[in-house]
Amino acid sequence: MLNKNREKPTFKYILFYKPDGVISQFSVHESYQTLSEFIPIKDVYPAGRLDTDSEGLLLLTNDGNLSHRLTDPRRHCAKVYYVQVEGQITQAAINLLERGVMVKGYRTLPCRAEQINNPLLPKRRKEITPHASTSWLRITLFEGKKRQIRHMTAAIGFPTLRLVRTAIGPLNLNGLNPGEWRFLTISEVKLLKTILLLNSAAL
């Protein structure tokens, strides 16, 4: 017999601007700061990760279904990154990125890439000191392999120096500084779920 008084699950959805040097986990780490030093909310977990040296948008939730859908590359949830690379990028190299490159025996899915002017970004806590000229790209991925962008740019001869995720689907960094977090609004959650549902229907 169903318990009609049983409470519905209370889901939490958090946006966090991860600074460089922070590992994407809550458990204590001997070398790096962790999420627990910034987010005093229990029972939420990252829906996807960012490398310790990378910065930008991280979504945390206790909604396992949404987390799974968000990290499933078949659902084509776009993620946008600003990427600083070593060297003067060429259009030929950008074309290679967009078509997909071989990374450890796997060809990455097609992405969108374009060269941009130096974006206005907060300073890193650990500064980068390039030894040569650099270029900035805006890259939109539709999958999320481990250290994918770093492997992709290295494969075409332009190593990544700085990487900042600026958007996950309809969500972006607006209003957040490094180390800050906020709850998603009801409308943001609905919009994100709608996009994931539409992507799922297109499979």
C-alpha positions in Angstrom: 0.0 0.0 0.0 1.4 3.4 -1.0 2.2 5.9 1.8 0.3 9.0 0.7 2.1 11.0 3.4 5.5 10.3 2.1 7.3 13.6 1.2 8.5 14.2 -2.3 12.2 14.4 -2.8 13.6 17.9 -2.4 16.1 18.6 -5.2 18.8 21.2 -5.0 20.5 22.8 -8.0 23.6 25.0 -7.5 25.8 27.0 -9.9 29.4 27.5 -8.7 32.1 29.5 -10.3 35.1 27.2 -9.6 38.4 29.0 -9.3 41.7 27.4 -10.5 43.4 25.2 -7.9 40.1 23.7 -6.6 39.4 20.0 -7.1 35.9 19.0 -8.1 35.0 17.0 -5.0 33.8 17.5 -1.5 36.1 15.0 0.3 39.3 16.4 1.8 42.3 16.4 -0.5 45.9 16.7 0.8 47.1 19.1 -2.0 44.1 21.2 -3.1 41.1 23.1 -1.9 37.8 21.2 -2.3 34.2 22.2 -3.0 33.4 21.9 0.7 35.5 25.0 1.4 33.1 27.1 -0.7 29.7 25.4 -0.7 28.1 24.6 2.7 25.3 22.5 1.2 25.1 18.8 1.9 24.2 16.0 -0.4 24.9 17.7 -3.7 27.4 16.5 -6.2 29.0 17.9 -9.4 27.1 17.0 -12.6 30.3 16.6 -14.6 33.7 17.9 -13.6 36.3 20.6 -14.3 40.0 19.9 -14.1 41.7 21.2 -11.0 43.6 23.8 -13.0 40.5 24.8 -15.0 37.9 27.4 -14.0 34.3 28.3 -14.5 30.8 27.0 -14.3 30.1 23.9 -12.3 26.6 22.6 -11.7 25.9 20.6 -8.5 22.7 18.8 -7.7 21.2 15.8 -5.8 18.9 15.2 -8.8 20.5 12.0 -10.1 18.3 11.8 -13.2 19.1 15.3 -14.3 22.8 14.8 -13.6 22.8 11.7 -15.8 21.1 13.4 -18.6 23.3 16.4 -18.4 26.5 14.3 -18.7 25.2 12.0 -21.4 27.0 13.1 -24.6 24.2 11.6 -26.7 21.9 14.4 -25.4 24.0 17.1 -26.9 23.9 19.6 -24.1 26.2 22.4 -25.3 29.0 23.5 -23.0 31.0 26.7 -23.9 34.6 27.4 -23.0 37.0 30.2 -23.4 40.4 28.7 -24.1 43.8 30.4 -24.2 46.3 28.5 -26.3 50.0 28.8 -26.9 50.8 30.2 -30.3 49.0 32.1 -33.0 46.1 29.9 -33.9 45.3 29.4 -37.6 42.0 28.9 -39.4 43.2 25.5 -40.6 43.8 24.4 -37.0 40.3 25.7 -36.0 38.8 23.7 -38.9 40.5 20.6 -37.5 39.0 21.2 -34.1 35.5 21.6 -35.6 35.7 18.4 -37.6 37.0 16.3 -34.7 40.5 15.2 -33.8 42.0 11.9 -32.7 42.5 11.8 -28.9 43.9 8.5 -27.5 42.3 6.4 -30.2 39.0 8.3 -30.1 37.8 10.9 -32.6 36.0 13.7 -30.8 32.6 14.8 -32.0 32.3 17.8 -34.2 32.3 21.0 -32.2 32.1 24.8 -32.8 35.3 26.8 -32.5 36.2 30.4 -33.3 39.0 32.8 -32.5 38.1 35.6 -30.2 39.7 38.7 -28.7 41.1 38.5 -25.2 38.0 38.0 -23.0 37.4 40.0 -19.8 38.0 37.4 -17.1 38.9 37.6 -13.4 42.6 37.1 -12.7 43.6 33.5 -11.8 44.9 32.8 -8.3 47.9 31.1 -9.9 49.0 33.3 -12.8 50.0 31.9 -16.1 53.2 33.2 -17.7 53.3 32.3 -21.4 56.7 32.1 -23.0 55.4 33.1 -26.4 52.4 34.7 -28.0 48.9 33.3 -27.3 45.5 33.1 -28.8 42.0 32.9 -27.4 39.2 30.6 -28.7 35.6 30.1 -27.9 34.9 26.3 -28.1 31.4 24.7 -27.8 31.5 21.0 -27.0 28.6 18.5 -27.2 30.4 15.8 -25.2 32.6 15.7 -22.1 35.6 13.4 -22.2 38.2 13.8 -19.4 40.5 16.8 -20.2 39.0 16.8 -23.7 39.8 20.4 -24.7 43.4 20.2 -23.5 43.9 17.0 -25.4 42.2 18.4 -28.5 44.3 21.6 -28.7 47.5 19.7 -28.0 46.7 17.3 -30.8 46.7 20.2 -33.3 49.8 21.8 -31.9 48.4 24.5 -29.7 48.6 23.5 -26.0 45.9 24.9 -23.7 47.2 27.5 -21.1 43.9 28.6 -19.6 40.5 27.1 -19.8 37.3 28.7 -18.4 33.8 27.1 -18.8 31.3 29.9 -19.3 28.1 28.1 -20.0 26.3 24.8 -19.6 23.2 24.7 -21.8 21.2 27.9 -21.0 23.2 28.5 -17.7 26.1 30.9 -17.6 28.5 32.7 -15.2 26.6 36.0 -15.2 26.5 37.5 -11.7 29.1 35.2 -10.2 32.7 35.8 -9.3 35.3 33.0 -8.7 34.4 31.1 -5.5 30.8 32.3 -5.5 27.7 30.1 -5.9 23.9 30.4 -6.1 20.8 28.3 -6.3 19.2 28.0 -9.7 15.8 29.7 -10.1 12.7 27.6 -10.8 12.6 29.0 -14.3 16.2 28.0 -14.9 15.6 24.5 -13.8 12.5 24.2 -16.0 14.4 25.5 -19.0 17.4 23.2 -18.5 15.1 20.2 -18.1 13.1 21.2 -21.2 16.3 21.4 -23.3 17.5 18.0 -22.1 14.1 16.5 -22.8 14.1 17.9 -26.4 17.7 16.6 -26.9 16.6 13.2 -25.6 13.6 13.1 -28.0 16.0 13.8 -30.9 18.1 10.7 -30.2 
